[in-house]
Amino acid sequence: MSGKGEILLKIENLCAFHSSKDGLVRAINDVSFSIKRGETVGLLGESGAGKSSVALAILGLFDRQSRYYASSAKNKENRHLWDLRDKARREGKNSAEMGVELPGVEGHIWFDGLDLVNLDEKEHRSLLGDRITYIPQGTSKALNPLLTIEHQVLELFWTKFRDEMTSNRELTMRVLEALDLVELGDMAVRREMLPVDFSTGEDQRVLLAMALIMKPDLIIADEPTTALDTAVRNKILTAISHASKENNQSILMISNDPGIITATCNNVGVMSSGMMMEFGETERVMNEPVHPFTQAFLRSNPTFEMMRQMPQRGERLQTIPGRPPSLIDLPTGCPFNTRCQKVQEICKAQRPEYKEVDPDHWVFCHMV
């Protein structure tokens, strides 16, 4: 394993579109950012901003899901677009070279030197669970009700190393180590219990232990604390941070809660309409946001500390006017121009450049 601070994941000009009966949905539109080893990076933004689509693209699932929905819709135009996508890949071409926007993933996802976009399904799958793990949102029914916690935590380990001689004692110690990282008590006894004996918050921690047991290089956590109370949420976030520091693991934390991002992330990317509006050090982005969308999003969805400081700054809680634009029919120029209170004519006519305004601080805006 390489040393801390080296780039583990680098996403360059990532686009991920999927077809629908109404047209091409631009879920991710030219997104770039990177994650270093041992670093936690957050993706923050409103629902539908493209955060989970980034995760699916990294996992190699975006194309598979998009192609399935296209085939099940029985739409000729959708099937035609996917036929063109397959042709483009056979010929080593992208949408621009084919002269038409196509569904699927384009750009680069560099993971420890491998471009995940160009891997075949078997090669991609070999990385999942071992070097890249995923904690999805909405996991309350993810555990098998008929199998013990120990069995389910070890299932991936058995799958990967079924041909290696591993003693029962070693397996038990591996389970206890993973469950200890997520702070589940009395695991020497409770590991043999069924999921029905655990609360929702404990279920969530078991799922986290399943992600951690292989000691992966990258953990993708998609809203890992949804529907949990504050005390349990804090334990989950502490466990994730502890695992990262203990094993020099990188984490991509996806959330629409600025408090979670502030508590866990070194850097944060703020997304809207499938694009990266702002990316930089978390403390800087949260306390001195540059992009009008970041400013508006934090005013409408502040942390407790931000709410405490609002009267001192002469600010107040306020919503973002209007609705997010359709990803099928994005406005010309900046996608936030229809809701931005600082909009200028250039914002409506010309797409901004994603530029570095300070070292490691990137903004997608004409006004900076």
Secondary structure, DSSP 4 states (H G I P E B T S, - for coil): -PPTTSEEEEEEEEEEEEEETTEEEEEEEEEEEEEETT-EEEEEESTTSSHHHHHHHHHT-HHHHHHHHHHHTT-HHHHHHHHHHHHHHHTT--HHHHTS--SEEEEEEEETTEEGGGS-HHHHHHHBTTTEEEE-S--TT-S-TTS-HHHHHHHHHHHHSTTS---HHHHHHHHHHHHHHTT-TTHHHHTTS-GGGS-HHHHHHHHHHHHHTT--SEEEEESTTTT--HHHHHHHHHHHHHHHHHHT-EEEEEES-HHHHHHH-SEEEEEETTEEEEEEEHHHHHHS--SHHHHHHHHHS--HHHHHHHHHHT----PPPS-PPPSSSPPSS-TTTTT-TT--HHHHHSPPPEEEEETTEEEE-TT-
